[in-house]
Amino acid sequence: MVLNTEHIVFHAPSASSLSLTSRPIRRSSHSAKPLKRHQEKPDAAEAFARYVLARAGLKDNAYRRQPLVRRVSACLRALRLKSIEEARELIARDTVALHTAVNTLLIGVTEFYRDPPAFEMLEDWLEHENRRMTRPWRVWSVGCSDGAELYTVAMLLHHMDALRDAELVGSDCRAEAIARAERGVYHRGLIRHLPESLLPYLRTKNATHVQPIDPIRRATRWQVADVLDDPPPVGSFDLILCRNMGIYLDGAAASGLWRKLCAALRPGGVLMTGHAEQPSGVARLCRMASCLYCKES
Ligand SMILES: C[S@@+](CC[C@H](N)C(=O)[O-])C[C@H]1O[C@@H](n2cnc3c(N)ncnc32)[C@H](O)[C@@H]1O
């Protein structure tokens, strides 16, 4: 069974699990060695993951330990190496290997109309808001991966005849993801949740792949940017999507991210998050519905 970790709510360790470490441990001569090995391994994996992110110019300390540690074996597989030491040595001198490592450590899973109930709510809000819009829409998809999320919003706006002069920006810190977004060619498996009404906005590329039609692609632009470090695109946005990225950040970095995104929203604009994400601590953001937060006017 494949577990989609992005839909798991992460819990802080309970007091009882924490207290295990402070309990005196009865060590037999057999138990001492394996215990030490198990403690060291995750630490080495974490140090390696943080080294990779820092080398790529990202704020390594902003990311939570657990998801990073879990991805290290996938990273070694992608590099076709057996040990962290070999990987560290290769990454130090090879930029392609560095990009491969970042691409596996920062999970890029995405698809069109991902999480249908949340997108149905978004569609309702877009329709409602579109009736009072007096100027073109401005939308920003943060941590957009290969762009399926932003293309979904472009299709929804096109369906409402609201795409004219709209500005839709997608940004991600991984250059490979942004290159794929620009190309806009997707395997058919990624459109499994797309409502039938939006299918006409895709054209067949070949037997297995589709591509958004030209008006949809023309409305979008893409940027390689680190949202934790780089300034947001200029101007304020009617809608910002930042989904399934905040869950990988530690508390302080996530709070800073939500504050930054709130500042980039116009009053009355909406932030769409993933299910496991709550932009806590930002006074001006009010929950409208699951995954949707409105900035107070
Ligand atoms: C799991 S994907 C989410 C894609 C899409 N938002 C969705 O929910 O379907 C998370 C994305 O966040 C990006 N990301 C992680 N840290 C980032 C940062 N500091 N700045 C910009 N993008 C980042 C990753 O590269 C990855 O593509």
The ligand as a Gaussian input file, in Angstrom:
#p B3LYP/6-31G(d) Opt

LIG

0 1
 C        4.282000      18.397000      -2.479000
 S        4.630000      19.679000      -3.611000
 C        3.078000      20.498000      -3.660000
 C        2.637000      20.846000      -5.054000
 C        1.278000      21.508000      -5.139000
 N        1.247000      22.729000      -4.369000
 C        0.205000      20.559000      -4.676000
 O       -0.250000      20.629000      -3.533000
 O       -0.208000      19.707000      -5.475000
 C        5.637000      20.797000      -2.622000
 C        6.455000      21.730000      -3.491000
 O        7.002000      22.759000      -2.672000
 C        8.261000      23.097000      -3.224000
 N        9.067000      23.827000      -2.236000
 C        9.641000      23.342000      -1.108000
 N       10.322000      24.326000      -0.481000
 C       10.194000      25.442000      -1.240000
 C       10.674000      26.767000      -1.123000
 N       11.434000      27.129000      -0.084000
 N       10.338000      27.668000      -2.075000
 C        9.568000      27.293000      -3.122000
 N        9.081000      26.046000      -3.296000
 C        9.380000      25.127000      -2.363000
 C        8.853000      21.766000      -3.625000
 O        9.893000      21.888000      -4.558000
 C        7.614000      21.028000      -4.183000
 O        7.516000      21.165000      -5.568000

